[in-house]
């Protein structure tokens, strides 16, 4: 019984939140890594692209709710998501036409594109705040829990509760579907293959007649879809605030780099590594150990490796270690 | 020659006497608040509160033989100590203000005190700096505040928790001067009173994921989670995550966490939780709200009453000192603020000024029931709140 309690407590505070957070980071990192692999620069505007997509989805959600349309037990935002994705597609394609295309024509160095994307980031930052404001917005509706802590305790008779939020469930399920579709697209379709060819060797790809503008356009559209999905899932699970999305940029880049920039599989692994390292290393194991150990060995302290103040330090330490010893990331990506 | 000298002296003395008699001067008071920055939403009402007191005094014509009072505004930015110091320097050297009402945030207030007020001997009365560190800052008797120190709030929290029989709490605070100061003050007070703080964990504002923090807090355990954060920042995020994972059911919310946003965010989920924030049931608060409404701003906005009181205290102390100079008025702030004397409420500043002019004594109560203690800070009045049926309501005053 004690053993079960320990497992439940650990799942409730480490495994379940870590899975959801990891899935959100993975989706964000996928977008960053695709841009890096195909357009060859680090897109700093990614966090704000996510914020824009989410803002659009929230507006449409509000519209749907005003019309009395809901999605039953699931959040209405999922219905609004396609519209959000289309709006974000238009935004990034517009940005590409107006800004990035100019530098691509000039064959600008990646570092120039990075700075350009930073400028784009500040503008998107302002646009999002202008459209939806700086407030904290909660837009999750429908059933809140798949299993709530109280129900779980009543059901199992255990002392510890396990809570799984609907949004956490949806996050993981949607992430799995999106990743499956993305890999199918990249590996099986003609456009996907041409994208990979373009990423591997641009000159050869051009020689074999691949239209670069088409590849760039498709990439941006996929990135817009990934960013909006990641942003909406994150917002559903926590809450939407323009500033938070801007701050998400750091863990997302850490995930992409740890996994190996340009490698989609790496982005997913990186997302989970970063999420679990933040949650696990700063977790106080006192409760779990009290259940597991015999009474005379019970810890009196918190049994916490690092205080939660240092949770960001943890992800960056991992980042530095990876860059020092395996500059191409855990999975073979491009070196930074 | 001797006669000439005597005549000149006599004339100058007469002139001086005549000048002193009807010397209606233009008194300037600097209002330095964060009109831009994190507090920009509440500083307009604070500035308006201070200026309301000045207008009231100017119109009465009772201050120092009919002097008028002008407000000179400056921007403290709340967070940029360099910019705040420059702005305050300008107030003192270029605008030649007699005293300063401000600043607002604890960090910039300390910077202005150390760099400008001390160097120039200017009196400062802050309406909203609550850091315990300011109680012991070197001030040569120039610094006062109409806001209570968070050390006081630490004691209030301890009392409320112990009255409810809570012996063990977990504590999380927002990682800045306010959160850290309040958390340390509370932990010291609670442990001195025999309670246990199982863990004191910081959280960063502006992040949306608090699973790591809540995981550690839950593992450490405790009957109540004390959240020393901001309601529209990480504080709500931590409560959300703690409720969702079933880590805690009952929360204590200090001043930064009490707001209409709590009802909106959590509703019935917070039933049974409680807290306290500055406030008083004194007549003065209601009087001030009515005056403010007539003047066209919200008198119940945070720290607006304290701002009115800070400006009023400066002017009353001038009257008691018979001089508008900071060097003279600084010794009279405590005596006009505290008993004995006739109680003065908002809107009665003229009456207070006249009593002082006639050599009487006053006890300024004002909009926030001012009572200055120790190194010249408000004793602090708090209203205790509790959540029931999805909204919080005041259940008592402390």
Interface residues (C-beta under 8 A of the other chain):
Chain A: X9 X12 X13 X14 X17 X18 X21 X135 X136 X138 X144 X145 X148 X149 X150 X153 X161 X163 X165 X234 X238 X239 X241 X243 X244 X247 X248 X278 X279 X282 X283 X284 X285 X286 X287 X288 X302 X304 X307 X308 X309 X311 X312
Chain B: X175 X198 X199 X201 X202 X203 X204 X206 X207 X208 X209 X211 X212 X213 X214 X215 X216 X218 X219 X220 X221 X232 X236 X237 X240 X241 X244 X245 X246 X247 X261 X265
